[in-house]
Amino acid sequence: MNALLAPEHVGALAVTAFAACAAVAAPRRWPGRWTVHACRLLAIVLLAIEASWWVYVAAGGVPGSTPAGSLPLQLCDAAILVASLALWTRRQVLVEVTYFWGLAGSLQALLTPDLPQHFPSYPYLQYYLAHGGVVAAALLLTAGLGLHPRPFSAVRVAGITVVYAALVGTVDALTGANYMYLRARPPSPTLLDAMGPWPLYIGGAAGLAVVLLAALEAPFHLPRRRDLARRT
């Protein structure tokens, strides 16, 4: 299992941070039509990264994997698809889901990776490119291109997440899989370890998610409320 803050972990985080900063700074410094093409290129790259993983799994690259346990149902898999659609279409609801899932979910996966493989293996590279790409996409769309989440977007995304978790939980119950870690905690150290045994940690994770969603929405709407208060 990858040790947290080992050189290969820190290095991946550093590359992700650099890419995220560039994704924010470049369109703000040089706005223009090129950003449309850049977004669509990143969308294609994310889809290719995700598709390459399922080809790898189908070719037997993950020993002991089963069809029921190898479906693209983890939240980060869904985030890649949503991020790709958001980059291509810039539809507001897709941008909002990408922002909240990317910074509350994919970023957490980067900080505490559930990854037994090491650099420079394919699973290592795919893991960090996929999760880092979603984080970069979320910041590109919101901070770079100014597609800010609308008021109460955190509530909407929370509702979408609950519905998705219910669907995934049904699949887990029918197949015995552990998508979204609804049946057991991941083997690597995560915040879930501090939230008690199953099923208590699910409630703790839901509470933490609410806090994170509210915190992620606050920077966009607190200034607006202050401006409104001044006018009135």
N, C-alpha and C positions, 0 to 999 in steps of 0.2 A: 504494500500500500504506500502511495506517495506520502512522505512526511510533510506536514504543513510547514511552510516557510523554508523548505529545502531549496537549494539553488535552482533546481528545475521548476519549482513552484514559483519562486520569486521572479525568475526570469520570464515565465509566462505572464505573470501579473504585470511586470514592467512593460512588456510588449503590448499587452492589452491597454494599459493606461496611455501609452504613447499613441496608439491607434485611435483611442477614444478622444484624446485631446486634439489630434489632427482632424477628426471627423467634425468636431465642434468649430475649430478655428478656421479651417479652410473655407467653408461656405460663408462664414461671417466676414472674412477678409476679402474674398473674391467671389461675391454673389454672381449668379448668371445661369445661363441655360445648361452649362456643363454639369450642374448639380443634378439635373434630371437623369442624365446618362450615368453619372456616378452612382446614384441611388439604384438604378436598374441593374447596373453591373454588380453592385453588392448583393442585390436580391438574387441574382443568378448564382453568384459565388456561394451564398448561404444554402440555396437549394442543392447545389452540386455537392457541397460538404455533407449535407444530410443524406442525400441519395447515395453517396459513396459509402457511408456507414452501413446502410442496409445491404449494399452489394457485398461488403466485407463480411457481414453476419451471414448472408446467404451462402457465401463461399466457405463457411466453416471457420471463420476467423475468431469466433468466440466459442471456445470449447464448453460443452455442456449446455449451450443455449437451446431453447425450445421455441417453436413457432408462437406459442401462447405468451411466452415471456420476452419476445423480441419485437413486439409491435411498437410503432412510433407513438406511444401514448404518454411518455413522461412530459411534464409541463415544459421542459426545455425543448423537446421535439415540437410541441405545439407552438412554442414561442418562435422557433425558427421559421415555421410556415407563416405565422401571422406577421412576423417582421418582414419577410420577403414580400408579402402582399402589401404591407404598409409602404415599403420602399417603392414598390412599383406604382401603386395607385394614389398614395398619400391620403387615403380616406381617414377621416379624423378618428373614428372609433378604432380602426386598426392601429393608428399611431398611438392612441392612448393605451391599448392593450400591450403593444410592444414596449412602451415606456415603463409601465408598471411591472409587467412580467420580466422584462429585461433587467431592471434595476433591483427588483425585490426577489427575483428568482434566479436568473442566470448569473447575476453578480455573486449571489450567495454560493452558487455551485462553483464559481471560480475561486472563491475564498476558502471553501472547504470541499475540495474535489473528492468525489467517490470514484477514484481512478487507480487501479492496481498497476497499470503499465507505466513505463518510464520513458523519458526522452532518449532517443528520437523515434520511438515506435509510432506506427500509424495511429493507434487509439489515442495516444498522448496528444499528437498533433491535431487529430480530428476533434478531440474534446475541447481543447483550448481555442481552436479556431471557431468552432461552432458557438460556444458560449460567449467568447469574446466578441464575435461578430454581431450577436444579438445586442450586447451592451453598446457596442459602437453604433449600431443602427438606431437604438433608442435615443442616444445622445445626439446623433446627427439630425434626426427628424425634429426633435424638440428644441434643443439648445442651439444647434447649428442652423437649421432652416426656420426656426421660429414657429413650428406647429405645436403650440402649447396646449396641454390638456385643458379641456373645458371645465367650468365649475361642476362639481359633483362627479367628475370622471372617476375618482377613486371608488365611489359607491357603485357606479356602473361596472367597473372592472371587477370589483369584489363579487358582484352578482354573477358575472360571466364565469369567474373562477370557481364559485360554488357549484354552478351547473356542470362545469367541466369535471370537477372533482367527483361529483355524484356519478357521472357517466363512467369515469375511470374506476371508481370504487365498485361499480357494478361488474365491470370487466374483471377486476381483481377477485371479486367473490366467485365469479363463474369459472375462472381459469386457475386460481391459486397464485397468480402473479403478484407483483408488489410495485405496481406503477404508482408514482408520486409518494412512495413509501407509506402507503395507507395501511399496510398490514404489518410492517416491521421497519425499524429504523435502519438507515444505511450502516454498513460496517465501519466506514470511516468516521472520524470525529466530526460532529456537527452540533449546532445549537439544539437539535432535538434531544441530544443526550442529557441536557439539563432540564428537560420538560417531563421527565417521568416515564413510566412504562406505557405500552399500548393499553388502552386507546387514549390515555391522558395526554400524550405528547401531540396528538392530532388537535385537541382543543387549544393547547399552548401554541402550536404553530399557527392556528387560525387567528388567535389573539395577536400574535406577533405580526402576522400579515396585515391585520387591520391598522396597527400602529405604523408599519412601514408605508402602506398605501397613503395614509393621511400625511405622513411626513414628506413623501415624494410629491404630493399635490400642493403642499403648503407654499413652496417657493414661488409658484406661479400665481397664487391667488391672494396671499397676504398683502403684497403691494397694491393690488387692485382695491382691496377693502380699505386700505389706508387712504388711497386716492378718493374713494367714494366718501369716506368719513370727512375728508377735508372739504369736499364740495358741498356736503350737506350741513 
